[in-house]
Amino acid sequence: MEQSLRAFVPKVTFEQIPIKNLVSNQDYQRNLSESHILRAAENFDLFQINPVKVSRRNGINYVFNGQHTIEIVALVSGSRDTPVWCMIYDDLDYEHEADIFANQMKFVKPLLPYEVFMANVEAGNEKEIAIRELVLSYRLDIGNTRQPGIICAVSALESIYDKYGLPILDRTLLLCVGTWEGDMNSFSGNILKAIAKLISVYGDNLKDVIFKEKVGSVSIKTIIRNAKERRPGSLGYAEAMLIEYNRKCKYPLHWKKLYDGTDMSDDGSDEEEQIVETECHNQVMMSI
């Protein structure tokens, strides 16, 4: 290799080192998350293991990236004699280790929910394929650009599927499309989760025809505005829809049931979907 290119290649060696010979108790390390370790161990995949970054100082192997990895492998294998692949640096001091640890994620671009979802589709994973086929059956698609006929609220779709199952996700899309006729603002995470919540809580007592007629008589922008005025997240949207559903209704749905077992702290959407919600809300306020 040309000498000018070596400046871009880290001076490291790779070794398999038993976990018992690795140290990860430096002050700059974060506390171990037992819940993360248990969850990862339950879903252990050998092909998801990355090399552990190790600084070898005074003959001791200090882990500065991968402390959770070694604990997960130790738990799954049942032994701290289990070796892991290590990427070893021999020329770091303690301060340099801490600096690398603090800044290692600074310029890493995290995967978006849509990117993870589509990778799972390509991998042939059952859940993601079932969700996409259901969405396609409504002549919609899943995407990462907000436009007519595209659902960007990927996390909401997966959350509804995981929490309630495919039949409720199916009815959620049926009501959403039938009520607002494909208005792209209706495909936000909070709207979808709110509909799914109402379906789950009220079941067959929630009449699709009445929902489409009563809730559909109000624009999606009005629903969004009213929801924002009531409370944060999908529960505020469920309340706004329930108000319209019960208006002059012969058999109104009971409010108290909506809150049974409800986590009031749930914000109802992830960061990507919150951006879409905010943009839509801003458009609503500008039009008032």
N, C-alpha and C positions, 0 to 999 in steps of 0.2 A: 504494500500500500504506500502511496506517495506520502512523504513526510507532512505535506501541507494538509492532508486529509486526516491525519491521526489526531489533530486537535479536536475533531468532532466525535471521536470514539472514546468512551469512558475507559479508564484503566482499571479493569475489573477481572476477576476470575470467577468461575462457577464451580461450586462444590455442593455435594449432598451432605448436610450436617444434621445429626440427630437433634430433635427439638430440645432435649434436655441440655444440650450444649449451647443453646442460644439464650441471650439475656435481653429482656425488653422492659426493664424497670426504670429507664431514664426519666428524669423529671419532666422533659419536654413531651413525653408520650401522653396521649389521652388515656383516660380510664377505660378499661375493657368493658364492653357492653355484653353482658351475659345473654341478654335476649337476642342480640344479633348473632352471637356464636351458636346458640341453640337453633335459631331459625335456619342459619346457613348449614348447620350439621344435618338438620332434617332434610335439606334439599341438596345434599352434597353432590358435587359433580367434579370428578377428577380433572376434567378439561377446563375448569374455571380457575384452577389454582395458578397464581402468578409467582414467579421467583421472589423470594424474600430478600430485601436489601439489607445488607449487613456491613457494619463498620468494624473491622478487626483492629482493636487497639490493645496493646500490651497482652496479646495472646487471648483476649476475650472477644467473643462474637456478639456485638451489640446490634440488635435489630432496630432499624430506624424507619422501616416501612414493611409492614406485614405482621404486626403483632397479633392481629385477629386471625390471620391465616394460619399461623402455627397453632393457635389454640383450637381452631376448628379441626385441623388435621389430627391433633392429639386426641380430641374428643371422639372423632369418628373412628380412628384406628385403635383407640383404647390404650395407647402407649406413648410416652414421651421419648421412647427410643426410636420412634419413626423418623426417618430422615426427610428433609425437604430441600428442594433446590434453592441455593442461596447465591445471590450476586454480591460478591465480596469486594469492598473497597479497603485498601490497606493504607491510604494516605490521608484519612480524614481525622480532624480533631473533634472534640465534643461540640464546640460552637458551630462548626461547619455542618455536623450532623443535624443539630437543632434547626439550623437555617434551611437545610434541604427539607426537613420534615414540615416546617412551617409553610414553605412555599411550593411544595410538590404538586398541589392541585390548582395553583394560581392560573395557569394557562391551559388547563385541561378542559375541553368542551364536553359537557355531560350529554349523554344521549337524551333526546326528547322522547316523551311517551310514544309518539307516532313512530319514531325510528325503531324503538324497542318492539312495538306491536308488529310492525311489518317484518322485522327480522324473525319474529316468532311465527308469522305466517309462512315465510320462506322456509323455516325449519320444519314446517308441517305440524306445529303444535295445535292440539285439538281445540282448546278454548278460543284462541285467536281466529282460527279458521271458522269456527261456528259463529262467532260474533260478526266477522266480515261477511259471511254468506247471508246472515240475517239482514244486515244493513243493505247489501246489494239487492236483496229480494224486495226492498222498498224503493228500488231505483235510486238509491243514494250510494255514497261511497265514503270511505274514511280517508282523510288527508291532513296536511299540516298548513294549508292555506285556506283562509276563510272565504268561501264563495258559495253560490247557490248549489244545493245538492250535495254539499260536502260536510261531514261531521268531523270537527277537529277535537271534540271532547273525548279523546281516546280513553283517558283515565276513568271518566264517568261511565263509559260503556263497560269497561272491565269491572269497575266497582259494582255496578248493578248486577252484572252477570255473577260475580263472586258472592254477593250478599243475598240475592233473590233468585237467581237462576235464569235460564234462557226464556222460559215462558213469560215472566214478568218483563224482561227486556223487550221481548217481542211486542207485548201489549203497550209498553211505554212508547215504542217507536210508532205503533199504530195510532195511539192517541195524539202524539206529537204531530205527526204528519196530517192526520185528519182534522186536527183543531186549527192549526195555523197554515195549512196547505203549503208546507215546505219553506216557510219564511226562514232564512238562514239564521236569524237571531234566536229562533226556537230550538236550535240544536246545541245550545250551550250546556256546560256540565251541570249547572244549577237547575236549569229547566228540566233536563232529563232525570236528574236525581229526585227532583220534587215530584214529578209524575210517578216515578217508580215507588216513592214513599207512599203516595196516596193509594196506589194500587195495592201495595203490600198491606197497608193498614185497613183499608175498607173493602178490599176484595170485590165480590160481586155486588155489594151494596153501592159501589161506585159505578154508575151507569154511563157507558161510553157515549150514548146518544145525548144524554144531558150534559156531560162534560164538554163534548164538542160544541153543543149549542150555546151553553151558558158561558163557559170559559173562552170559547172561540169568538164570542161576540165582543170581546175585549182584545185590543191589539197586544201583541207580544211586548211592545215597548211600554205599554201601560202596566202590564204584569211585572216587568222588570223594575219600573219606577216604584210601584207599590211594594214590591218585595224588599227593595233597598230601604224603604221607610219603616219596615216592620222589624226585621232582624237580619243579621248577616247569614250568608250561606243558603243552602238549599231549603232549609226549614222555612225561611222567610218567603221563598217562592211557593212552597206548598201552602202556606197560610194565604197568600195572595190568590192562589187558584181556588182554594176552598171557599173563600169569601164570595167569589163570583159564582161558584157551583151552587152554594146554598142560597143565593139571592132569589127570593120569591119561589123557593123550591118546596114542593109539597112534602117531600120526605128528606129534609136536610141531614147531612152527615154530622155526627157528634164531634165537636171540637176536641174534647178531652182525650179521645182515642188517639188523636194525632200525636200526642206527647207521651204516650205510654212507651217507656223504654227508650226514649229519644235522648241522644247525646247532644245537648244544647251547644256544645263547644265545636261541633263539626262545622267546618267552613264550607264544605260541599264541593270544593274544586281545588285542583292543583294550581301551581303558579302559572303554567302556560294558559290554562282555561280562565284564570282570574284576569289575565290581560285581555282576553276576548270579551269577558263580562264588562270590564271597565270601559273598553272602547264602545261597546253597545250602549252602556249607561250614559256615557258622554254624549252620544248621538241623540239619545232620548232627551236629555236635559237641554241640548241646543235647540231642539225642535219645539220646546214648550214656550 
